């Protein structure tokens, strides 16, 4: 099932994609009898996280590309909710940076509160998955020596276009196209830490709230974006997150 969130009279409304239509979800997230053309709705980020927890390195090929050792445990950082950007939205190029990078990622969307979850129980707390772009001001990241400012500008967390609840994260193709040219292409089978481990690991540190997201790291091939560029994160089985840089 593909769940979208869209703008309706200035408020976020959820719906279920049914071909070219969206079935509006009513009270209690129950499907209603009302449908709208998918082409006519304005997408919002598909969830409203209290936090986005991100994994700094989680593809073996990316570690090799950077000549880095495979980490023994996940390295975590966070993005604020104010950095959210919808599919179809504009990634703003801040004046403070001259080196803005894309990073295609699979995002886990939490469905039920999770704290100290064993790995074997992690799947019970996952609502589904969506596409993410971990936009990064690479020059600021290098100058600061830590990642908060470089990762946290407004619009630096594009998510979407939907939450796919029936998705196998073990071996899905993930790619990124910049102006139609493929720049990243890999599979989640290259993960260092699988999804269940990440949910369990993060939940040992902080309570995960419904709607929170965990970004699972980026494959090799990260690189710069310029104003006017069109960037697409394409994950097999979920869809395409598309944004322009402005």
C-alpha positions as CSV (number, residue, x, y, z in Angstrom):
1,X,0.0,0.0,0.0
2,X,1.3,3.4,-0.9
3,X,0.3,6.2,1.5
4,X,0.7,9.9,0.5
5,X,0.1,13.1,2.3
6,X,-1.2,16.1,0.4
7,X,-2.3,19.6,0.9
8,X,-6.1,20.2,1.2
9,X,-7.3,23.6,2.1
10,X,-4.1,24.4,3.9
11,X,-3.9,21.2,6.0
12,X,-2.1,17.9,5.6
13,X,-4.4,15.0,4.5
14,X,-3.4,11.4,4.1
15,X,-4.6,9.1,1.2
16,X,-4.0,5.7,-0.3
17,X,-2.8,5.6,-3.9
18,X,-5.1,3.4,-6.1
19,X,-3.7,3.6,-9.7
20,X,-4.3,7.2,-10.9
21,X,-6.5,8.0,-7.9
22,X,-6.0,8.8,-4.3
23,X,-8.5,7.5,-1.7
24,X,-8.8,10.0,1.0
25,X,-8.3,8.7,4.5
26,X,-10.8,9.9,7.1
27,X,-11.0,9.9,10.9
28,X,-8.9,7.2,12.5
29,X,-6.9,6.8,9.2
30,X,-9.8,4.8,7.8
31,X,-10.3,4.9,4.0
32,X,-13.2,7.0,3.0
33,X,-15.5,6.8,-0.1
34,X,-13.9,9.9,-1.5
35,X,-11.2,9.7,-4.3
36,X,-9.2,12.4,-6.0
37,X,-7.0,12.3,-9.2
38,X,-3.4,11.7,-8.1
39,X,-2.3,14.3,-10.8
40,X,-4.4,17.0,-9.2
41,X,-3.0,16.9,-5.6
42,X,-0.1,18.8,-4.2
43,X,2.2,16.4,-2.3
44,X,3.6,17.1,1.1
45,X,6.3,15.1,2.9
46,X,4.6,11.7,3.5
47,X,5.1,11.8,7.3
48,X,5.6,14.4,10.0
49,X,8.7,13.3,12.0
50,X,9.7,14.6,15.4
51,X,13.2,13.8,14.3
52,X,15.2,12.3,11.4
53,X,17.9,10.0,12.6
54,X,20.6,9.5,9.9
55,X,23.3,6.8,9.5
56,X,26.6,8.3,8.4
57,X,28.0,5.2,6.5
58,X,26.1,2.1,5.6
59,X,27.1,0.9,2.2
60,X,30.3,-1.2,1.8
61,X,31.0,0.2,-1.6
62,X,30.7,3.8,-0.3
63,X,33.2,2.9,2.5
64,X,35.6,1.6,-0.1
65,X,35.1,4.7,-2.2
66,X,36.1,6.9,0.7
67,X,39.0,4.5,1.7
68,X,37.3,4.1,5.1
69,X,37.2,1.1,7.3
70,X,33.7,-0.5,7.7
71,X,32.4,0.8,11.0
72,X,31.8,-1.6,13.9
73,X,28.5,0.2,14.8
74,X,26.4,2.9,13.1
75,X,27.5,6.5,13.3
76,X,24.4,8.6,13.8
77,X,23.5,12.3,13.3
78,X,20.2,14.1,13.0
79,X,18.2,16.5,10.9
80,X,15.5,18.7,12.2
81,X,11.8,18.6,11.1
82,X,12.3,22.1,9.7
83,X,14.5,20.6,7.0
84,X,11.6,18.7,5.4
85,X,10.9,19.2,1.7
86,X,8.2,17.4,-0.4
87,X,8.6,15.6,-3.7
88,X,8.2,18.3,-6.3
89,X,9.5,21.0,-4.0
90,X,12.6,23.2,-4.3
91,X,15.8,22.5,-2.5
92,X,17.1,25.9,-1.6
93,X,20.8,26.6,-2.2
94,X,22.0,28.6,0.8
95,X,24.3,31.5,0.3
96,X,26.6,30.1,3.0
97,X,27.8,27.2,0.9
98,X,29.5,26.8,-2.5
99,X,29.4,23.0,-2.5
100,X,25.9,21.4,-2.2
101,X,25.7,17.6,-2.5
102,X,23.0,15.0,-3.0
103,X,22.8,11.7,-1.2
104,X,20.2,9.2,-2.2
105,X,18.9,7.2,0.8
106,X,16.2,4.7,1.8
107,X,14.2,6.1,4.8
108,X,12.5,3.9,7.4
109,X,9.2,5.4,8.6
110,X,8.3,4.4,12.2
111,X,4.7,3.3,12.8
112,X,4.5,2.6,16.6
113,X,6.6,3.9,19.5
114,X,9.8,2.1,19.9
115,X,12.2,2.0,22.8
116,X,14.8,-0.7,23.6
117,X,13.4,-2.8,20.8
118,X,15.2,-6.2,20.1
119,X,16.3,-6.7,16.5
120,X,13.8,-9.6,16.1
121,X,10.9,-7.2,17.0
122,X,12.0,-4.2,14.9
123,X,9.6,-5.0,12.0
124,X,6.6,-4.5,14.3
125,X,7.5,-0.8,14.7
126,X,7.9,0.0,11.0
127,X,5.0,1.6,9.1
128,X,6.9,1.5,5.8
129,X,9.6,3.1,3.7
130,X,10.1,6.2,1.6
131,X,12.8,7.9,-0.6
132,X,15.1,10.5,1.0
133,X,17.8,12.9,-0.1
134,X,20.3,13.7,2.6
135,X,21.2,17.1,1.1
136,X,24.6,18.3,2.5
137,X,26.7,21.5,2.4
138,X,29.9,19.6,2.0
139,X,32.3,22.6,2.5
140,X,30.5,23.5,5.7
141,X,30.7,19.9,6.9
142,X,34.5,20.0,6.3
143,X,34.9,23.3,8.1
144,X,32.8,22.6,11.1
145,X,34.2,19.1,11.8
146,X,30.7,18.0,12.8
147,X,27.5,17.8,10.7
148,X,24.7,19.7,12.3
149,X,24.9,22.9,10.3
150,X,25.8,21.2,7.0
151,X,22.9,18.9,7.1
152,X,20.1,21.0,8.7
153,X,19.3,24.0,6.4
154,X,15.6,24.3,5.5
155,X,14.7,22.0,2.6
156,X,17.7,19.7,3.2
157,X,15.5,16.7,3.9
158,X,13.4,15.9,0.8
159,X,11.1,12.9,1.5
160,X,8.6,11.1,-0.7
161,X,6.7,10.7,-2.8
162,X,4.9,8.1,-0.6
163,X,5.3,5.6,2.2
164,X,5.3,2.0,0.8
165,X,4.1,-0.4,3.5
166,X,4.7,-3.5,1.5
167,X,8.4,-3.3,0.8
168,X,11.4,-5.7,1.1
169,X,14.4,-3.6,2.2
170,X,16.9,-6.5,1.9
171,X,17.7,-6.1,-1.9
172,X,16.1,-3.1,-3.5
173,X,17.8,-1.1,-6.2
174,X,18.4,2.5,-5.3
175,X,19.6,5.1,-7.8
176,X,19.9,8.9,-8.2
177,X,19.7,10.8,-11.4
178,X,21.0,14.4,-11.8
179,X,19.4,16.1,-14.9
180,X,18.6,12.6,-16.2
181,X,22.1,11.2,-15.8
182,X,22.6,8.3,-13.3
183,X,25.1,9.3,-10.6
184,X,24.3,6.7,-7.9
185,X,23.3,3.2,-8.5
186,X,23.4,0.4,-5.9
187,X,21.3,-2.1,-3.9
188,X,20.3,-2.3,-0.3
189,X,22.0,-5.7,-0.3
190,X,25.2,-3.7,0.2
191,X,24.1,-2.4,3.6
192,X,26.6,-2.8,6.4
193,X,23.8,-2.7,9.0
194,X,20.4,-4.0,8.0
195,X,17.1,-2.3,8.7
196,X,16.2,-4.4,11.7
197,X,19.6,-3.7,13.3
198,X,19.3,0.1,12.7
199,X,15.8,0.3,14.3
200,X,17.0,-1.7,17.3
201,X,20.2,0.3,17.6
202,X,18.6,3.7,17.5
203,X,15.8,2.7,19.9
204,X,18.5,1.9,22.5
205,X,19.5,5.5,22.3
206,X,16.2,7.4,21.9
207,X,12.5,6.7,21.8
208,X,11.2,6.6,18.3
209,X,7.8,8.2,17.8
210,X,5.3,7.3,15.0
211,X,6.2,9.4,12.0
212,X,10.0,9.5,12.8
213,X,12.3,8.5,10.1
214,X,15.7,6.7,10.0
215,X,17.8,7.4,6.9
216,X,19.9,4.3,6.2
217,X,23.0,5.8,4.5
218,X,23.9,6.6,0.9
219,X,25.6,4.5,-1.8
220,X,28.7,5.6,-3.7
221,X,28.6,8.4,-6.2
222,X,27.7,11.4,-4.1
223,X,28.4,14.7,-5.8
224,X,27.5,18.4,-6.3
225,X,24.3,20.0,-7.4
226,X,23.8,23.5,-8.9
227,X,20.9,25.9,-9.1
228,X,18.5,24.7,-11.8
229,X,19.4,21.1,-11.5
230,X,16.7,18.4,-11.3
231,X,17.5,15.5,-8.9
232,X,15.6,12.2,-8.7
233,X,16.0,9.5,-6.0
234,X,14.5,6.3,-7.5
235,X,14.0,3.3,-5.2
236,X,12.6,0.1,-6.7
237,X,9.2,-0.7,-5.3
238,X,8.6,2.8,-3.8
239,X,8.8,5.4,-6.5
240,X,10.7,8.6,-7.5
241,X,11.4,11.5,-5.2
242,X,12.0,14.5,-7.6
243,X,13.2,18.0,-6.7
244,X,14.8,21.0,-8.3
245,X,17.6,23.1,-6.9
246,X,16.8,26.8,-6.6
